[in-house]
Amino acid sequence: MSRLELIKELRKKNPTLTQIDLEIIIDTFCHDIERALRDNKKVEIRGFGVFFIKKIKEKYSARNPKTGELIYIPEKNKIRFRSSKKLNELINE
C-alpha cells in the first residue's frame, strides 16, 4: 500500500478531515518513527509490531564476489521489524 492509497483509505473512514490534514497526520507519524529510530529507540505499535535498530558488526575479511578482492565493511545500523503475534495470526489465517 502506497502513501496515497493510505491517505485515500483514511479519507473514507474520516470524511470530515481534509486531504491536507491527512497528509500532515501521515507525515508526522512517519517523521516521529524516523526520529525515534535515529535516537536508537524502539518503536512499538501494539497489535502491529516493533521497529528497532540492530548494529551490524564490521567485517575485516569480506570478499568482493566479482573480483575476489578482500574488502573492509564498516559497522552500520539496520532497521529491523518484528511483527506482533496478532499480526502473524491475521496473515497466516
Beta strands, then each sheet from edge to edge (+ up, - down):
strand 1: 43-45
strand 2: 49-56
strand 3: 59-63
strand 4: 70-73
strand 5: 76-83
sheet 1: 1+ 2- 5+
sheet 2: 3+ 4-
end
